[in-house]
């Protein structure tokens, strides 16, 4: 629960799916605008792909800490504010990963739709797509781990 008594809700997968076409359009249109003005297409840097995976691993590790603390074992505790912060980080990572997924798919789609395909751009763009999907998956797992176990009516964990 948050301070106002509202419950933090899980990320809706349909919301993430709905963001993807928007981000796809942004990535495709950005690459199209650059190429049509004589500039080069945007390659996704390998460092971005590596950082996305590392962020996903860090979020998963934080989620594992919350999962450990909510197990019904006496003496395990975590600060509720820290737990809510970790859940919000996982939610934000899922949304950010979804947006990056859509953009990188848009960049990849534009790059492969050209009559002349630059071979150097394709592997890095595929790496960006895979890394952003990994971030979304790891963030959703971390969010799922932060769920409190069900409670019996007398307040004991089920």
TORGUSE-719959 format. One record per residue: residue number from 1; x, y, z of N, C-alpha, C in turn. Coordinates in pm, whole numbers. Example, Ala and Ser with C-alpha at 12.3 -4.5 7.8 and 13.67 -1.06 7.14 Angstrom:
+-----+--------+--------+--------+--------+--------+--------+--------+--------+--------+
! pos !    nxx !    nyy !    nzz !   caxx !   cayy !   cazz !    cxx !    cyy !    czz !
+-----+--------+--------+--------+--------+--------+--------+--------+--------+--------+
!   1 !   1319 !   -569 !    780 !   1230 !   -450 !    780 !   1320 !   -330 !    780 !
!   2 !   1285 !   -225 !    708 !   1367 !   -106 !    714 !   1290 !      3 !    787 !
+-----+--------+--------+--------+--------+--------+--------+--------+--------+--------+
END
This chain:
+-----+--------+--------+--------+--------+--------+--------+--------+--------+--------+
! pos !    nxx !    nyy !    nzz !   caxx !   cayy !   cazz !    cxx !    cyy !    czz !
+-----+--------+--------+--------+--------+--------+--------+--------+--------+--------+
!   1 !     82 !   -120 !      0 !      0 !      0 !      0 !     86 !    126 !      0 !
!   2 !     36 !    227 !    -59 !    106 !    355 !    -59 !     57 !    438 !     59 !
!   3 !    111 !    555 !     76 !     74 !    639 !    190 !    -73 !    677 !    189 !
!   4 !   -128 !    697 !     72 !   -269 !    738 !     65 !   -365 !    621 !     80 !
!   5 !   -311 !    499 !     94 !   -396 !    382 !    111 !   -429 !    313 !    -20 !
!   6 !   -389 !    370 !   -133 !   -413 !    306 !   -261 !   -317 !    189 !   -277 !
!   7 !   -361 !     91 !   -351 !   -279 !    -26 !   -376 !   -204 !     -6 !   -508 !
!   8 !    -76 !    -42 !   -509 !      3 !    -36 !   -632 !    -43 !   -149 !   -722 !
!   9 !    -87 !   -117 !   -842 !   -140 !   -217 !   -933 !    -29 !   -268 !  -1024 !
!  10 !    -45 !   -391 !  -1069 !     51 !   -450 !  -1162 !     43 !   -377 !  -1296 !
!  11 !    153 !   -381 !  -1368 !    157 !   -321 !  -1501 !     68 !   -402 !  -1594 !
!  12 !    -17 !   -334 !  -1665 !   -108 !   -399 !  -1759 !    -32 !   -431 !  -1887 !
!  13 !    -24 !   -559 !  -1925 !     47 !   -594 !  -2049 !    -14 !   -528 !  -2172 !
!  14 !   -145 !   -506 !  -2171 !   -208 !   -440 !  -2286 !   -161 !   -295 !  -2300 !
!  15 !   -131 !   -230 !  -2188 !    -75 !    -96 !  -2193 !     61 !    -98 !  -2261 !
!  16 !    143 !   -197 !  -2227 !    275 !   -209 !  -2289 !    263 !   -239 !  -2439 !
!  17 !    170 !   -326 !  -2472 !    148 !   -359 !  -2614 !     97 !   -236 !  -2689 !
!  18 !     15 !   -154 !  -2624 !    -37 !    -33 !  -2687 !     70 !     74 !  -2709 !
!  19 !    173 !     76 !  -2625 !    281 !    173 !  -2642 !    371 !    139 !  -2761 !
!  20 !    381 !     12 !  -2793 !    476 !    -32 !  -2895 !    452 !     30 !  -3032 !
!  21 !    330 !     34 !  -3086 !    311 !     96 !  -3218 !    347 !    245 !  -3220 !
!  22 !    317 !    314 !  -3110 !    353 !    455 !  -3101 !    506 !    472 !  -3111 !
!  23 !    578 !    393 !  -3033 !    724 !    402 !  -3034 !    780 !    356 !  -3169 !
!  24 !    717 !    255 !  -3230 !    759 !    209 !  -3363 !    750 !    324 !  -3462 !
!  25 !    638 !    395 !  -3459 !    619 !    508 !  -3550 !    723 !    616 !  -3529 !
!  26 !    758 !    643 !  -3402 !    860 !    744 !  -3373 !    994 !    702 !  -3430 !
!  27 !   1033 !    577 !  -3407 !   1162 !    529 !  -3458 !   1168 !    528 !  -3610 !
!  28 !   1061 !    480 !  -3672 !   1057 !    475 !  -3819 !   1061 !    616 !  -3878 !
!  29 !    979 !    706 !  -3823 !    972 !    844 !  -3875 !   1103 !    919 !  -3852 !
!  30 !   1167 !    896 !  -3740 !   1295 !    962 !  -3713 !   1401 !    918 !  -3813 !
!  31 !   1410 !    788 !  -3835 !   1508 !    738 !  -3932 !   1475 !    787 !  -4072 !
!  32 !   1347 !    788 !  -4108 !   1306 !    837 !  -4240 !   1343 !    983 !  -4257 !
!  33 !   1318 !   1066 !  -4154 !   1349 !   1209 !  -4162 !   1499 !   1231 !  -4178 !
!  34 !   1578 !   1155 !  -4107 !   1723 !   1171 !  -4118 !   1774 !   1130 !  -4256 !
!  35 !   1729 !   1016 !  -4304 !   1777 !    966 !  -4433 !   1727 !   1055 !  -4548 !
!  36 !   1605 !   1105 !  -4538 !   1551 !   1188 !  -4646 !   1620 !   1324 !  -4653 !
!  37 !   1686 !   1366 !  -4546 !   1761 !   1492 !  -4550 !   1909 !   1469 !  -4578 !
!  38 !   1946 !   1347 !  -4614 !   2084 !   1319 !  -4653 !   2174 !   1271 !  -4541 !
!  39 !   2121 !   1252 !  -4424 !   2202 !   1201 !  -4311 !   2198 !   1049 !  -4309 !
!  40 !   2280 !    990 !  -4224 !   2282 !    844 !  -4215 !   2174 !    795 !  -4119 !
!  41 !   2136 !    669 !  -4138 !   2038 !    606 !  -4049 !   2100 !    587 !  -3911 !
!  42 !   2014 !    577 !  -3811 !   2061 !    567 !  -3673 !   2096 !    421 !  -3641 !
!  43 !   2222 !    395 !  -3607 !   2255 !    262 !  -3556 !   2237 !    261 !  -3404 !
!  44 !   2184 !    154 !  -3351 !   2170 !    142 !  -3206 !   2309 !    104 !  -3151 !
!  45 !   2365 !    184 !  -3062 !   2498 !    151 !  -3010 !   2496 !     22 !  -2928 !
!  46 !   2603 !    -55 !  -2941 !   2613 !   -177 !  -2863 !   2616 !   -147 !  -2713 !
!  47 !   2670 !    -31 !  -2678 !   2675 !      5 !  -2535 !   2534 !     22 !  -2479 !
!  48 !   2441 !     71 !  -2559 !   2302 !     83 !  -2514 !   2244 !    -55 !  -2486 !
!  49 !   2270 !   -149 !  -2575 !   2218 !   -284 !  -2556 !   2275 !   -346 !  -2428 !
!  50 !   2404 !   -328 !  -2405 !   2467 !   -382 !  -2285 !   2408 !   -316 !  -2160 !
!  51 !   2391 !   -185 !  -2165 !   2336 !   -113 !  -2049 !   2192 !   -155 !  -2020 !
!  52 !   2112 !   -178 !  -2122 !   1974 !   -222 !  -2100 !   1970 !   -356 !  -2028 !
!  53 !   2056 !   -448 !  -2069 !   2061 !   -578 !  -2004 !   2110 !   -563 !  -1860 !
!  54 !   2210 !   -481 !  -1837 !   2261 !   -460 !  -1701 !   2155 !   -394 !  -1611 !
!  55 !   2079 !   -300 !  -1665 !   1971 !   -239 !  -1588 !   1866 !   -344 !  -1553 !
!  56 !   1833 !   -429 !  -1649 !   1737 !   -536 !  -1622 !   1785 !   -631 !  -1513 !
!  57 !   1913 !   -664 !  -1513 !   1968 !   -751 !  -1410 !   1964 !   -682 !  -1274 !
!  58 !   1996 !   -553 !  -1270 !   1992 !   -478 !  -1144 !   1849 !   -471 !  -1089 !
!  59 !   1752 !   -446 !  -1176 !   1612 !   -441 !  -1131 !   1568 !   -578 !  -1080 !
!  60 !   1611 !   -683 !  -1148 !   1577 !   -818 !  -1104 !   1639 !   -848 !   -968 !
!  61 !   1762 !   -804 !   -946 !   1828 !   -826 !   -817 !   1754 !   -751 !   -705 !
!  62 !   1710 !   -630 !   -733 !   1633 !   -556 !   -633 !   1499 !   -624 !   -605 !
!  63 !   1436 !   -672 !   -711 !   1310 !   -746 !   -694 !   1330 !   -874 !   -614 !
!  64 !   1445 !   -939 !   -631 !   1474 !  -1060 !   -554 !   1488 !  -1027 !   -406 !
!  65 !   1541 !   -911 !   -376 !   1552 !   -868 !   -236 !   1414 !   -852 !   -173 !
!  66 !   1322 !   -794 !   -246 !   1185 !   -779 !   -195 !   1119 !   -916 !   -184 !
!  67 !   1140 !  -1001 !   -283 !   1081 !  -1135 !   -279 !   1129 !  -1211 !   -156 !
!  68 !   1258 !  -1200 !   -126 !   1314 !  -1265 !     -9 !   1247 !  -1213 !    118 !
!  69 !   1224 !  -1082 !    124 !   1171 !  -1021 !    246 !   1023 !  -1051 !    268 !
!  70 !    946 !  -1074 !    163 !    802 !  -1097 !    181 !    768 !  -1244 !    203 !
!  71 !    866 !  -1331 !    199 !    840 !  -1472 !    229 !    795 !  -1482 !    375 !
!  72 !    701 !  -1569 !    403 !    649 !  -1577 !    540 !    745 !  -1646 !    637 !
!  73 !    860 !  -1586 !    659 !    958 !  -1635 !    754 !    979 !  -1527 !    859 !
!  74 !    979 !  -1567 !    984 !    991 !  -1470 !   1093 !   1127 !  -1400 !   1086 !
!  75 !   1125 !  -1268 !   1103 !   1248 !  -1191 !   1107 !   1288 !  -1127 !    975 !
!  76 !   1222 !  -1163 !    868 !   1254 !  -1102 !    738 !   1171 !   -976 !    722 !
!  77 !   1239 !   -866 !    701 !   1168 !   -739 !    687 !   1236 !   -655 !    580 !
!  78 !   1159 !   -565 !    524 !   1212 !   -465 !    431 !   1133 !   -338 !    454 !
!  79 !   1199 !   -228 !    437 !   1133 !    -99 !    452 !   1023 !    -89 !    346 !
!  80 !    898 !    -60 !    386 !    790 !    -54 !    286 !    813 !     52 !    179 !
!  81 !    874 !    163 !    217 !    902 !    268 !    117 !   1002 !    217 !     14 !
!  82 !   1103 !    143 !     60 !   1201 !     86 !    -33 !   1135 !    -16 !   -125 !
!  83 !   1044 !    -97 !    -69 !    975 !   -197 !   -151 !    890 !   -131 !   -259 !
!  84 !    816 !    -26 !   -222 !    734 !     45 !   -321 !    822 !    112 !   -425 !
!  85 !    935 !    165 !   -382 !   1028 !    228 !   -476 !   1081 !    126 !   -576 !
!  86 !   1111 !      7 !   -530 !   1161 !    -99 !   -619 !   1052 !   -142 !   -717 !
!  87 !    928 !   -151 !   -669 !    818 !   -186 !   -759 !    801 !    -78 !   -866 !
!  88 !    809 !     47 !   -825 !    794 !    156 !   -922 !    910 !    158 !  -1022 !
!  89 !   1029 !    124 !   -975 !   1144 !    114 !  -1066 !   1121 !      3 !  -1167 !
!  90 !   1068 !   -110 !  -1122 !   1039 !   -220 !  -1214 !    933 !   -180 !  -1316 !
!  91 !    829 !   -110 !  -1270 !    724 !    -64 !  -1362 !    781 !     34 !  -1465 !
!  92 !    863 !    128 !  -1419 !    923 !    227 !  -1509 !   1018 !    159 !  -1608 !
!  93 !   1091 !     59 !  -1563 !   1181 !    -13 !  -1653 !   1103 !    -88 !  -1760 !
!  94 !    990 !   -144 !  -1722 !    907 !   -215 !  -1821 !    854 !   -118 !  -1926 !
!  95 !    809 !     -1 !  -1883 !    758 !     98 !  -1979 !    871 !    151 !  -2066 !
!  96 !    983 !    184 !  -2005 !   1098 !    234 !  -2082 !   1150 !    130 !  -2180 !
!  97 !   1156 !      4 !  -2137 !   1199 !   -102 !  -2227 !   1104 !   -122 !  -2343 !
!  98 !    974 !   -106 !  -2315 !    874 !   -117 !  -2422 !    891 !     -6 !  -2524 !
!  99 !    912 !    116 !  -2476 !    932 !    228 !  -2568 !   1059 !    208 !  -2651 !
! 100 !   1166 !    164 !  -2587 !   1290 !    139 !  -2662 !   1273 !     23 !  -2760 !
! 101 !   1195 !    -77 !  -2722 !   1167 !   -188 !  -2813 !   1098 !   -137 !  -2939 !
! 102 !    995 !    -55 !  -2921 !    924 !     -2 !  -3037 !   1012 !     84 !  -3125 !
! 103 !   1093 !    169 !  -3063 !   1182 !    257 !  -3141 !   1284 !    174 !  -3218 !
! 104 !   1347 !     76 !  -3151 !   1449 !     -3 !  -3220 !   1390 !    -91 !  -3329 !
! 105 !   1267 !   -140 !  -3308 !   1202 !   -215 !  -3417 !   1172 !   -121 !  -3534 !
! 106 !   1130 !      2 !  -3503 !   1107 !    100 !  -3609 !   1235 !    133 !  -3686 !
! 107 !   1345 !    150 !  -3615 !   1474 !    174 !  -3681 !   1513 !     55 !  -3768 !
! 108 !   1494 !    -65 !  -3714 !   1528 !   -186 !  -3789 !   1438 !   -201 !  -3911 !
! 109 !   1310 !   -174 !  -3896 !   1217 !   -186 !  -4010 !   1253 !    -87 !  -4120 !
! 110 !   1286 !     36 !  -4082 !   1323 !    133 !  -4185 !   1453 !     94 !  -4253 !
! 111 !   1550 !     49 !  -4174 !   1680 !     12 !  -4232 !   1668 !   -104 !  -4329 !
! 112 !   1583 !   -200 !  -4297 !   1570 !   -316 !  -4386 !   1476 !   -290 !  -4503 !
! 113 !   1398 !   -183 !  -4499 !   1306 !   -153 !  -4609 !   1372 !    -71 !  -4719 !
! 114 !   1493 !    -26 !  -4696 !   1563 !     57 !  -4795 !   1612 !    -29 !  -4911 !
! 115 !   1626 !     29 !  -5031 !   1679 !    -49 !  -5144 !   1824 !    -93 !  -5120 !
! 116 !   1900 !     -8 !  -5051 !   2038 !    -42 !  -5017 !   2045 !    -53 !  -4865 !
! 117 !   2072 !   -173 !  -4817 !   2076 !   -198 !  -4673 !   2220 !   -189 !  -4626 !
! 118 !   2243 !   -107 !  -4524 !   2376 !    -95 !  -4466 !   2393 !   -211 !  -4369 !
! 119 !   2486 !   -302 !  -4403 !   2501 !   -424 !  -4323 !   2549 !   -396 !  -4181 !
! 120 !   2619 !   -287 !  -4158 !   2673 !   -259 !  -4025 !   2564 !   -219 !  -3926 !
! 121 !   2452 !   -169 !  -3975 !   2347 !   -121 !  -3886 !   2258 !   -235 !  -3835 !
! 122 !   2238 !   -336 !  -3915 !   2140 !   -441 !  -3883 !   2175 !   -518 !  -3755 !
! 123 !   2298 !   -567 !  -3736 !   2326 !   -643 !  -3612 !   2308 !   -559 !  -3485 !
! 124 !   2350 !   -434 !  -3488 !   2335 !   -352 !  -3368 !   2188 !   -320 !  -3341 !
! 125 !   2109 !   -301 !  -3445 !   1966 !   -278 !  -3426 !   1897 !   -403 !  -3371 !
! 126 !   1935 !   -520 !  -3418 !   1879 !   -644 !  -3365 !   1920 !   -659 !  -3219 !
! 127 !   2044 !   -623 !  -3187 !   2089 !   -627 !  -3048 !   2006 !   -534 !  -2959 !
! 128 !   1971 !   -418 !  -3011 !   1886 !   -326 !  -2936 !   1747 !   -381 !  -2913 !
! 129 !   1692 !   -448 !  -3012 !   1559 !   -509 !  -2999 !   1562 !   -618 !  -2892 !
! 130 !   1663 !   -705 !  -2898 !   1673 !   -815 !  -2802 !   1697 !   -760 !  -2661 !
! 131 !   1785 !   -661 !  -2647 !   1816 !   -606 !  -2515 !   1695 !   -535 !  -2454 !
! 132 !   1619 !   -464 !  -2536 !   1501 !   -397 !  -2481 !   1394 !   -497 !  -2441 !
! 133 !   1380 !   -606 !  -2517 !   1287 !   -712 !  -2476 !   1333 !   -778 !  -2346 !
! 134 !   1464 !   -796 !  -2331 !   1517 !   -853 !  -2207 !   1486 !   -761 !  -2089 !
! 135 !   1501 !   -630 !  -2108 !   1470 !   -535 !  -2001 !   1323 !   -545 !  -1961 !
! 136 !   1235 !   -551 !  -2058 !   1092 !   -562 !  -2027 !   1064 !   -691 !  -1950 !
! 137 !   1118 !   -801 !  -1997 !   1093 !   -930 !  -1930 !   1148 !   -930 !  -1788 !
! 138 !   1271 !   -884 !  -1769 !   1331 !   -884 !  -1636 !   1256 !   -789 !  -1542 !
! 139 !   1212 !   -676 !  -1593 !   1138 !   -581 !  -1510 !   1002 !   -637 !  -1469 !
! 140 !    935 !   -705 !  -1559 !    805 !   -764 !  -1524 !    820 !   -877 !  -1424 !
! 141 !    926 !   -955 !  -1436 !    953 !  -1060 !  -1337 !    980 !   -997 !  -1200 !
! 142 !   1062 !   -892 !  -1198 !   1091 !   -823 !  -1071 !    964 !   -766 !  -1010 !
! 143 !    878 !   -710 !  -1092 !    751 !   -657 !  -1040 !    665 !   -769 !   -984 !
! 144 !    662 !   -881 !  -1052 !    583 !   -995 !  -1007 !    637 !  -1048 !   -874 !
! 145 !    769 !  -1044 !   -855 !    829 !  -1090 !   -731 !    794 !  -1000 !   -612 !
! 146 !    755 !   -878 !   -638 !    727 !   -783 !   -529 !    585 !   -792 !   -477 !
! 147 !    509 !   -891 !   -520 !    370 !   -906 !   -476 !    370 !   -969 !   -337 !
! 148 !    289 !   -914 !   -248 !    275 !   -972 !   -115 !    201 !  -1105 !   -124 !
! 149 !    238 !  -1201 !    -38 !    164 !  -1327 !    -38 !     23 !  -1305 !     14 !
! 150 !    -72 !  -1393 !    -25 !   -209 !  -1376 !     22 !   -216 !  -1390 !    173 !
! 151 !   -310 !  -1320 !    236 !   -327 !  -1322 !    381 !   -455 !  -1396 !    419 !
! 152 !   -447 !  -1469 !    529 !   -567 !  -1529 !    586 !   -649 !  -1420 !    654 !
! 153 !   -778 !  -1445 !    682 !   -858 !  -1343 !    749 !   -802 !  -1301 !    885 !
! 154 !   -729 !  -1391 !    953 !   -674 !  -1353 !   1083 !   -538 !  -1284 !   1072 !
! 155 !   -492 !  -1253 !    951 !   -371 !  -1175 !    932 !   -246 !  -1256 !    911 !
! 156 !   -255 !  -1388 !    918 !   -138 !  -1471 !    896 !   -120 !  -1498 !    748 !
! 157 !      7 !  -1509 !    702 !     29 !  -1542 !    561 !    -30 !  -1679 !    528 !
! 158 !    -87 !  -1691 !    410 !   -150 !  -1818 !    369 !    -46 !  -1924 !    339 !
+-----+--------+--------+--------+--------+--------+--------+--------+--------+--------+
END
